[in-house]
Every structure is written in C-alpha cells, then in structure tokens.
Amino acid sequence: MPLRSPFGQSRDTDRAADRPAVPEFTAAEWELLVRLPARVLAAAASVHTPTDEEKLAGLAAIAAGRMHDSELLRAVVARVYRAEEASETGNGTANEQERAGLPGSAEPRASLLAACRTASRLLALRADRADAAAYRQWLQSIAARFFGVTGAAREALTDRQREFLDDLAAALSAR
C-alpha cells in the first residue's frame, strides 16, 4: 500500500509526477535501444580479446542500468533481460556476437556506430534530455568497463581500444 502524505496524495504519486514518462517507441525502436548494449560488447570484443573478468565487467555494466535514476534506462535494461530470457528459451533470435559478424571485421563496427547515431537521434527527438544522456553514457560505460577502464585510466588502453571508445562517443553525440 502506498504511503500517504499529510496532504492526501500518496508519495508514489508525488514521485511519479516528478519523473518524465518513458516515451512511446515502436517495436523496431525498442529493438534498437535494447540490442545496442550487446552490440557494443560484441564490437568491443573485436578490438580486444577479453578476459573472463572483462566479460563479466561488461555484463555488470549492462546490469547496472537497472539501478539508474533514469526511467528509460531501467525500462531498456528490463527489456534486455526479457529478450535474453526469450533467446534462452528458443523464442529469440541469434545472439549479438553472431549477428555482428566475425570479430575484427570492419562491418560490425561500422554497423554499430550507425546504430548508435540512429539511437542518439531518436532519443534526442523523443526522450527527456536526462534520459537520453543517461542512455548514451551507459553505452559508453559498458565499453569502458569491458576494456577495464575505471576513472581516468585511459592511458592503460591500447590505441585500438582508445579509438573504439572515441568513435563510440562521437557516434553517440550525433543529434
């Protein structure tokens, strides 16, 4: 039962009024937003062969979106997990690594960056500014954590990793 304020409204209602609603997206738009995190990991893996810890860090970065303040980000992560469950039960499609192509090829990265630009433009048009920024930052943090970057430790990156992160940031800044 929601807590009641002394003014007659529930606290849940008060909080909901302060938050922007998650925008309505088409099924194709949701698919784009939901698949991008795994595509970021697949493309990052083509730049750098990850250790088990780095793989787990990338997955943990995706999961971290569940606890974010952004309603949109939490909705995307919830759909990521629903899509994952569907693929595990045989109701989903091929995994992102297979869909992205062979590691190291130029096409998956170009395709990922194009999808990031599309998502960034979509969010700029349809989402709250804070939600759009949270989504873009989240995708970048997934790649950074996959590469083992914490804080300002970019100097430990290889040139290819740094280039990947820079390209990802540029694609996500498209409006």
Rosetta constraint file for C-alpha pairs under 8 A:
AtomPair CA 2 CA 10 HARMONIC 5.90 0.50
AtomPair CA 2 CA 11 HARMONIC 6.84 0.50
AtomPair CA 2 CA 12 HARMONIC 6.36 0.50
AtomPair CA 3 CA 10 HARMONIC 5.46 0.50
AtomPair CA 3 CA 11 HARMONIC 5.80 0.50
AtomPair CA 3 CA 12 HARMONIC 7.41 0.50
AtomPair CA 4 CA 8 HARMONIC 6.31 0.50
AtomPair CA 4 CA 9 HARMONIC 5.80 0.50
AtomPair CA 4 CA 10 HARMONIC 4.24 0.50
AtomPair CA 4 CA 11 HARMONIC 6.09 0.50
AtomPair CA 5 CA 9 HARMONIC 5.52 0.50
AtomPair CA 5 CA 10 HARMONIC 5.60 0.50
AtomPair CA 5 CA 11 HARMONIC 6.17 0.50
AtomPair CA 9 CA 13 HARMONIC 6.69 0.50
AtomPair CA 9 CA 14 HARMONIC 7.00 0.50
AtomPair CA 10 CA 14 HARMONIC 6.46 0.50
AtomPair CA 11 CA 15 HARMONIC 6.16 0.50
AtomPair CA 12 CA 16 HARMONIC 6.07 0.50
AtomPair CA 13 CA 17 HARMONIC 6.21 0.50
AtomPair CA 14 CA 18 HARMONIC 6.72 0.50
AtomPair CA 15 CA 19 HARMONIC 6.58 0.50
AtomPair CA 16 CA 20 HARMONIC 7.88 0.50
AtomPair CA 19 CA 71 HARMONIC 7.77 0.50
AtomPair CA 20 CA 71 HARMONIC 7.73 0.50
AtomPair CA 20 CA 128 HARMONIC 6.79 0.50
AtomPair CA 21 CA 71 HARMONIC 7.33 0.50
AtomPair CA 22 CA 71 HARMONIC 6.22 0.50
AtomPair CA 22 CA 72 HARMONIC 5.32 0.50
AtomPair CA 22 CA 75 HARMONIC 7.75 0.50
AtomPair CA 22 CA 127 HARMONIC 7.36 0.50
AtomPair CA 23 CA 72 HARMONIC 7.75 0.50
AtomPair CA 23 CA 126 HARMONIC 6.42 0.50
AtomPair CA 23 CA 127 HARMONIC 5.88 0.50
AtomPair CA 25 CA 29 HARMONIC 5.62 0.50
AtomPair CA 25 CA 30 HARMONIC 5.99 0.50
AtomPair CA 26 CA 30 HARMONIC 6.24 0.50
AtomPair CA 27 CA 31 HARMONIC 6.11 0.50
AtomPair CA 28 CA 32 HARMONIC 6.27 0.50
AtomPair CA 29 CA 33 HARMONIC 6.36 0.50
AtomPair CA 30 CA 34 HARMONIC 5.92 0.50
AtomPair CA 30 CA 76 HARMONIC 7.77 0.50
AtomPair CA 31 CA 35 HARMONIC 5.90 0.50
AtomPair CA 32 CA 36 HARMONIC 6.17 0.50
AtomPair CA 32 CA 115 HARMONIC 7.32 0.50
AtomPair CA 32 CA 119 HARMONIC 6.96 0.50
AtomPair CA 33 CA 37 HARMONIC 7.91 0.50
AtomPair CA 33 CA 76 HARMONIC 6.83 0.50
AtomPair CA 33 CA 119 HARMONIC 6.56 0.50
AtomPair CA 34 CA 76 HARMONIC 5.63 0.50
AtomPair CA 34 CA 77 HARMONIC 7.22 0.50
AtomPair CA 34 CA 79 HARMONIC 6.43 0.50
AtomPair CA 34 CA 80 HARMONIC 5.44 0.50
AtomPair CA 35 CA 39 HARMONIC 6.27 0.50
AtomPair CA 35 CA 80 HARMONIC 7.23 0.50
AtomPair CA 35 CA 96 HARMONIC 7.62 0.50
AtomPair CA 36 CA 40 HARMONIC 6.00 0.50
AtomPair CA 36 CA 112 HARMONIC 7.62 0.50
AtomPair CA 36 CA 115 HARMONIC 7.56 0.50
AtomPair CA 36 CA 116 HARMONIC 7.40 0.50
AtomPair CA 36 CA 139 HARMONIC 7.73 0.50
AtomPair CA 37 CA 41 HARMONIC 6.51 0.50
AtomPair CA 37 CA 62 HARMONIC 6.78 0.50
AtomPair CA 37 CA 139 HARMONIC 6.08 0.50
AtomPair CA 37 CA 142 HARMONIC 7.20 0.50
AtomPair CA 38 CA 42 HARMONIC 6.16 0.50
AtomPair CA 38 CA 96 HARMONIC 5.97 0.50
AtomPair CA 38 CA 97 HARMONIC 7.93 0.50
AtomPair CA 39 CA 43 HARMONIC 6.03 0.50
AtomPair CA 39 CA 96 HARMONIC 5.68 0.50
AtomPair CA 39 CA 97 HARMONIC 7.25 0.50
AtomPair CA 39 CA 100 HARMONIC 7.04 0.50
AtomPair CA 39 CA 112 HARMONIC 6.59 0.50
AtomPair CA 40 CA 44 HARMONIC 5.99 0.50
AtomPair CA 40 CA 112 HARMONIC 7.02 0.50
AtomPair CA 40 CA 139 HARMONIC 7.18 0.50
AtomPair CA 40 CA 142 HARMONIC 7.44 0.50
AtomPair CA 40 CA 143 HARMONIC 6.43 0.50
AtomPair CA 41 CA 45 HARMONIC 6.08 0.50
AtomPair CA 41 CA 58 HARMONIC 6.82 0.50
AtomPair CA 41 CA 142 HARMONIC 7.30 0.50
AtomPair CA 41 CA 143 HARMONIC 6.38 0.50
AtomPair CA 41 CA 146 HARMONIC 7.30 0.50
AtomPair CA 42 CA 46 HARMONIC 6.61 0.50
AtomPair CA 42 CA 96 HARMONIC 6.51 0.50
AtomPair CA 42 CA 97 HARMONIC 5.16 0.50
AtomPair CA 42 CA 100 HARMONIC 6.84 0.50
AtomPair CA 42 CA 103 HARMONIC 7.85 0.50
AtomPair CA 43 CA 47 HARMONIC 6.89 0.50
AtomPair CA 43 CA 100 HARMONIC 7.34 0.50
AtomPair CA 43 CA 103 HARMONIC 7.37 0.50
AtomPair CA 43 CA 108 HARMONIC 6.35 0.50
AtomPair CA 43 CA 109 HARMONIC 5.70 0.50
AtomPair CA 43 CA 112 HARMONIC 7.30 0.50
AtomPair CA 44 CA 48 HARMONIC 6.36 0.50
AtomPair CA 44 CA 143 HARMONIC 6.45 0.50
AtomPair CA 44 CA 146 HARMONIC 7.60 0.50
AtomPair CA 44 CA 147 HARMONIC 7.89 0.50
AtomPair CA 44 CA 161 HARMONIC 7.77 0.50
AtomPair CA 44 CA 164 HARMONIC 7.38 0.50
AtomPair CA 45 CA 49 HARMONIC 5.58 0.50
AtomPair CA 45 CA 50 HARMONIC 6.45 0.50
AtomPair CA 45 CA 103 HARMONIC 6.88 0.50
AtomPair CA 46 CA 102 HARMONIC 7.84 0.50
AtomPair CA 46 CA 103 HARMONIC 4.19 0.50
AtomPair CA 46 CA 104 HARMONIC 4.51 0.50
AtomPair CA 46 CA 105 HARMONIC 7.46 0.50
AtomPair CA 47 CA 103 HARMONIC 7.70 0.50
AtomPair CA 47 CA 104 HARMONIC 6.35 0.50
AtomPair CA 47 CA 160 HARMONIC 6.36 0.50
AtomPair CA 47 CA 161 HARMONIC 6.40 0.50
AtomPair CA 47 CA 164 HARMONIC 7.61 0.50
AtomPair CA 48 CA 147 HARMONIC 7.73 0.50
AtomPair CA 48 CA 161 HARMONIC 7.17 0.50
AtomPair CA 50 CA 54 HARMONIC 5.54 0.50
AtomPair CA 50 CA 55 HARMONIC 6.13 0.50
AtomPair CA 50 CA 146 HARMONIC 7.60 0.50
AtomPair CA 50 CA 147 HARMONIC 7.63 0.50
AtomPair CA 51 CA 55 HARMONIC 6.31 0.50
AtomPair CA 52 CA 56 HARMONIC 6.21 0.50
AtomPair CA 53 CA 57 HARMONIC 6.06 0.50
AtomPair CA 54 CA 58 HARMONIC 6.21 0.50
AtomPair CA 54 CA 145 HARMONIC 7.26 0.50
AtomPair CA 54 CA 146 HARMONIC 4.96 0.50
AtomPair CA 54 CA 147 HARMONIC 6.52 0.50
AtomPair CA 54 CA 148 HARMONIC 6.36 0.50
AtomPair CA 55 CA 59 HARMONIC 6.40 0.50
AtomPair CA 55 CA 146 HARMONIC 6.22 0.50
AtomPair CA 56 CA 60 HARMONIC 5.96 0.50
AtomPair CA 56 CA 146 HARMONIC 7.87 0.50
AtomPair CA 57 CA 61 HARMONIC 6.07 0.50
AtomPair CA 57 CA 145 HARMONIC 5.78 0.50
AtomPair CA 57 CA 146 HARMONIC 5.55 0.50
AtomPair CA 57 CA 148 HARMONIC 7.67 0.50
AtomPair CA 58 CA 62 HARMONIC 6.50 0.50
AtomPair CA 58 CA 142 HARMONIC 5.38 0.50
AtomPair CA 58 CA 143 HARMONIC 6.81 0.50
AtomPair CA 58 CA 145 HARMONIC 5.77 0.50
AtomPair CA 58 CA 146 HARMONIC 4.43 0.50
AtomPair CA 59 CA 63 HARMONIC 6.30 0.50
AtomPair CA 59 CA 142 HARMONIC 7.76 0.50
AtomPair CA 60 CA 64 HARMONIC 6.00 0.50
AtomPair CA 61 CA 65 HARMONIC 7.11 0.50
AtomPair CA 61 CA 138 HARMONIC 7.77 0.50
AtomPair CA 61 CA 141 HARMONIC 6.81 0.50
AtomPair CA 61 CA 142 HARMONIC 5.05 0.50
AtomPair CA 61 CA 145 HARMONIC 6.75 0.50
AtomPair CA 62 CA 77 HARMONIC 7.22 0.50
AtomPair CA 62 CA 138 HARMONIC 7.78 0.50
AtomPair CA 62 CA 142 HARMONIC 6.27 0.50
AtomPair CA 63 CA 77 HARMONIC 6.93 0.50
AtomPair CA 64 CA 68 HARMONIC 7.01 0.50
AtomPair CA 65 CA 73 HARMONIC 5.94 0.50
AtomPair CA 65 CA 74 HARMONIC 5.86 0.50
AtomPair CA 65 CA 77 HARMONIC 6.10 0.50
AtomPair CA 65 CA 138 HARMONIC 7.18 0.50
AtomPair CA 66 CA 73 HARMONIC 7.21 0.50
AtomPair CA 66 CA 74 HARMONIC 4.85 0.50
AtomPair CA 66 CA 77 HARMONIC 5.95 0.50
AtomPair CA 66 CA 78 HARMONIC 7.25 0.50
AtomPair CA 67 CA 74 HARMONIC 7.03 0.50
AtomPair CA 68 CA 73 HARMONIC 6.81 0.50
AtomPair CA 68 CA 74 HARMONIC 6.53 0.50
AtomPair CA 69 CA 73 HARMONIC 7.97 0.50
AtomPair CA 69 CA 74 HARMONIC 7.89 0.50
AtomPair CA 70 CA 74 HARMONIC 6.32 0.50
AtomPair CA 70 CA 130 HARMONIC 7.48 0.50
AtomPair CA 70 CA 131 HARMONIC 5.49 0.50
AtomPair CA 70 CA 134 HARMONIC 6.75 0.50
AtomPair CA 71 CA 75 HARMONIC 6.13 0.50
AtomPair CA 71 CA 131 HARMONIC 7.27 0.50
AtomPair CA 72 CA 76 HARMONIC 6.16 0.50
AtomPair CA 72 CA 131 HARMONIC 5.95 0.50
AtomPair CA 72 CA 135 HARMONIC 7.82 0.50
AtomPair CA 73 CA 77 HARMONIC 6.20 0.50
AtomPair CA 73 CA 131 HARMONIC 6.95 0.50
AtomPair CA 73 CA 134 HARMONIC 7.07 0.50
AtomPair CA 73 CA 135 HARMONIC 6.02 0.50
AtomPair CA 74 CA 78 HARMONIC 6.11 0.50
AtomPair CA 75 CA 79 HARMONIC 6.29 0.50
AtomPair CA 76 CA 80 HARMONIC 6.14 0.50
AtomPair CA 77 CA 81 HARMONIC 6.33 0.50
AtomPair CA 78 CA 82 HARMONIC 6.30 0.50
AtomPair CA 79 CA 83 HARMONIC 5.97 0.50
AtomPair CA 80 CA 84 HARMONIC 6.12 0.50
AtomPair CA 81 CA 85 HARMONIC 6.14 0.50
AtomPair CA 82 CA 86 HARMONIC 6.20 0.50
AtomPair CA 83 CA 87 HARMONIC 6.22 0.50
AtomPair CA 83 CA 92 HARMONIC 6.75 0.50
AtomPair CA 84 CA 88 HARMONIC 6.22 0.50
AtomPair CA 84 CA 92 HARMONIC 7.62 0.50
AtomPair CA 85 CA 89 HARMONIC 6.34 0.50
AtomPair CA 86 CA 90 HARMONIC 6.33 0.50
AtomPair CA 86 CA 91 HARMONIC 4.90 0.50
AtomPair CA 86 CA 92 HARMONIC 4.96 0.50
AtomPair CA 87 CA 91 HARMONIC 5.29 0.50
AtomPair CA 87 CA 92 HARMONIC 3.69 0.50
AtomPair CA 87 CA 93 HARMONIC 6.09 0.50
AtomPair CA 87 CA 94 HARMONIC 7.57 0.50
AtomPair CA 87 CA 95 HARMONIC 7.83 0.50
AtomPair CA 88 CA 92 HARMONIC 7.28 0.50
AtomPair CA 94 CA 98 HARMONIC 6.37 0.50
AtomPair CA 94 CA 99 HARMONIC 6.44 0.50
AtomPair CA 95 CA 99 HARMONIC 6.26 0.50
AtomPair CA 96 CA 100 HARMONIC 5.80 0.50
AtomPair CA 97 CA 101 HARMONIC 6.68 0.50
AtomPair CA 97 CA 102 HARMONIC 7.96 0.50
AtomPair CA 98 CA 102 HARMONIC 7.53 0.50
AtomPair CA 100 CA 107 HARMONIC 7.89 0.50
AtomPair CA 100 CA 108 HARMONIC 4.94 0.50
AtomPair CA 101 CA 105 HARMONIC 7.32 0.50
AtomPair CA 101 CA 107 HARMONIC 7.64 0.50
AtomPair CA 101 CA 108 HARMONIC 6.15 0.50
AtomPair CA 102 CA 108 HARMONIC 7.95 0.50
AtomPair CA 105 CA 109 HARMONIC 7.60 0.50
AtomPair CA 106 CA 110 HARMONIC 6.26 0.50
AtomPair CA 107 CA 111 HARMONIC 5.87 0.50
AtomPair CA 108 CA 112 HARMONIC 5.95 0.50
AtomPair CA 109 CA 113 HARMONIC 6.11 0.50
AtomPair CA 110 CA 114 HARMONIC 6.17 0.50
AtomPair CA 111 CA 115 HARMONIC 6.19 0.50
AtomPair CA 112 CA 116 HARMONIC 6.13 0.50
AtomPair CA 113 CA 117 HARMONIC 6.24 0.50
AtomPair CA 113 CA 167 HARMONIC 7.44 0.50
AtomPair CA 113 CA 168 HARMONIC 6.39 0.50
AtomPair CA 113 CA 171 HARMONIC 5.61 0.50
AtomPair CA 113 CA 172 HARMONIC 7.96 0.50
AtomPair CA 114 CA 118 HARMONIC 6.26 0.50
AtomPair CA 114 CA 171 HARMONIC 7.20 0.50
AtomPair CA 115 CA 119 HARMONIC 6.09 0.50
AtomPair CA 116 CA 120 HARMONIC 6.00 0.50
AtomPair CA 116 CA 168 HARMONIC 7.57 0.50
AtomPair CA 116 CA 171 HARMONIC 5.70 0.50
AtomPair CA 116 CA 172 HARMONIC 5.48 0.50
AtomPair CA 117 CA 121 HARMONIC 6.19 0.50
AtomPair CA 117 CA 171 HARMONIC 4.95 0.50
AtomPair CA 117 CA 172 HARMONIC 5.55 0.50
AtomPair CA 117 CA 173 HARMONIC 7.41 0.50
AtomPair CA 117 CA 174 HARMONIC 5.40 0.50
AtomPair CA 117 CA 175 HARMONIC 7.54 0.50
AtomPair CA 118 CA 122 HARMONIC 6.10 0.50
AtomPair CA 119 CA 123 HARMONIC 6.08 0.50
AtomPair CA 119 CA 172 HARMONIC 7.75 0.50
AtomPair CA 120 CA 124 HARMONIC 6.10 0.50
AtomPair CA 120 CA 132 HARMONIC 7.37 0.50
AtomPair CA 120 CA 136 HARMONIC 7.21 0.50
AtomPair CA 120 CA 171 HARMONIC 7.83 0.50
AtomPair CA 120 CA 172 HARMONIC 5.46 0.50
AtomPair CA 120 CA 173 HARMONIC 6.73 0.50
AtomPair CA 120 CA 174 HARMONIC 5.96 0.50
AtomPair CA 120 CA 175 HARMONIC 6.17 0.50
AtomPair CA 121 CA 125 HARMONIC 6.28 0.50
AtomPair CA 121 CA 174 HARMONIC 6.30 0.50
AtomPair CA 121 CA 175 HARMONIC 4.64 0.50
AtomPair CA 122 CA 126 HARMONIC 6.07 0.50
AtomPair CA 122 CA 127 HARMONIC 7.78 0.50
AtomPair CA 123 CA 127 HARMONIC 4.86 0.50
AtomPair CA 123 CA 128 HARMONIC 7.70 0.50
AtomPair CA 123 CA 132 HARMONIC 5.31 0.50
AtomPair CA 124 CA 128 HARMONIC 7.74 0.50
AtomPair CA 124 CA 129 HARMONIC 6.91 0.50
AtomPair CA 124 CA 132 HARMONIC 6.46 0.50
AtomPair CA 124 CA 175 HARMONIC 6.25 0.50
AtomPair CA 127 CA 131 HARMONIC 6.36 0.50
AtomPair CA 127 CA 132 HARMONIC 5.93 0.50
AtomPair CA 128 CA 132 HARMONIC 6.16 0.50
AtomPair CA 129 CA 133 HARMONIC 6.12 0.50
AtomPair CA 130 CA 134 HARMONIC 6.04 0.50
AtomPair CA 131 CA 135 HARMONIC 6.19 0.50
AtomPair CA 132 CA 136 HARMONIC 6.33 0.50
AtomPair CA 133 CA 137 HARMONIC 6.04 0.50
AtomPair CA 134 CA 138 HARMONIC 5.93 0.50
AtomPair CA 135 CA 139 HARMONIC 6.35 0.50
AtomPair CA 136 CA 140 HARMONIC 6.47 0.50
AtomPair CA 136 CA 172 HARMONIC 5.99 0.50
AtomPair CA 136 CA 173 HARMONIC 7.95 0.50
AtomPair CA 137 CA 141 HARMONIC 6.10 0.50
AtomPair CA 138 CA 142 HARMONIC 6.22 0.50
AtomPair CA 139 CA 143 HARMONIC 6.70 0.50
AtomPair CA 140 CA 144 HARMONIC 6.16 0.50
AtomPair CA 140 CA 165 HARMONIC 7.16 0.50
AtomPair CA 140 CA 168 HARMONIC 6.97 0.50
AtomPair CA 140 CA 169 HARMONIC 6.78 0.50
AtomPair CA 141 CA 145 HARMONIC 5.84 0.50
AtomPair CA 142 CA 146 HARMONIC 6.08 0.50
AtomPair CA 143 CA 147 HARMONIC 6.29 0.50
AtomPair CA 143 CA 165 HARMONIC 7.10 0.50
AtomPair CA 144 CA 148 HARMONIC 6.29 0.50
AtomPair CA 144 CA 149 HARMONIC 5.10 0.50
AtomPair CA 144 CA 150 HARMONIC 7.48 0.50
AtomPair CA 144 CA 165 HARMONIC 7.19 0.50
AtomPair CA 145 CA 149 HARMONIC 5.25 0.50
AtomPair CA 145 CA 150 HARMONIC 6.72 0.50
AtomPair CA 147 CA 157 HARMONIC 7.49 0.50
AtomPair CA 147 CA 161 HARMONIC 7.31 0.50
AtomPair CA 149 CA 153 HARMONIC 5.63 0.50
AtomPair CA 149 CA 154 HARMONIC 6.37 0.50
AtomPair CA 149 CA 156 HARMONIC 7.89 0.50
AtomPair CA 149 CA 157 HARMONIC 7.76 0.50
AtomPair CA 153 CA 157 HARMONIC 7.78 0.50
AtomPair CA 154 CA 162 HARMONIC 7.35 0.50
AtomPair CA 157 CA 161 HARMONIC 5.84 0.50
AtomPair CA 157 CA 162 HARMONIC 6.01 0.50
AtomPair CA 158 CA 162 HARMONIC 6.20 0.50
AtomPair CA 159 CA 163 HARMONIC 6.03 0.50
AtomPair CA 160 CA 164 HARMONIC 6.09 0.50
AtomPair CA 161 CA 165 HARMONIC 6.25 0.50
AtomPair CA 162 CA 166 HARMONIC 6.11 0.50
AtomPair CA 163 CA 167 HARMONIC 6.02 0.50
AtomPair CA 164 CA 168 HARMONIC 6.06 0.50
AtomPair CA 165 CA 169 HARMONIC 6.11 0.50
AtomPair CA 166 CA 170 HARMONIC 6.18 0.50
AtomPair CA 167 CA 171 HARMONIC 6.13 0.50
AtomPair CA 168 CA 172 HARMONIC 6.13 0.50
AtomPair CA 169 CA 173 HARMONIC 6.19 0.50
AtomPair CA 170 CA 174 HARMONIC 6.84 0.50
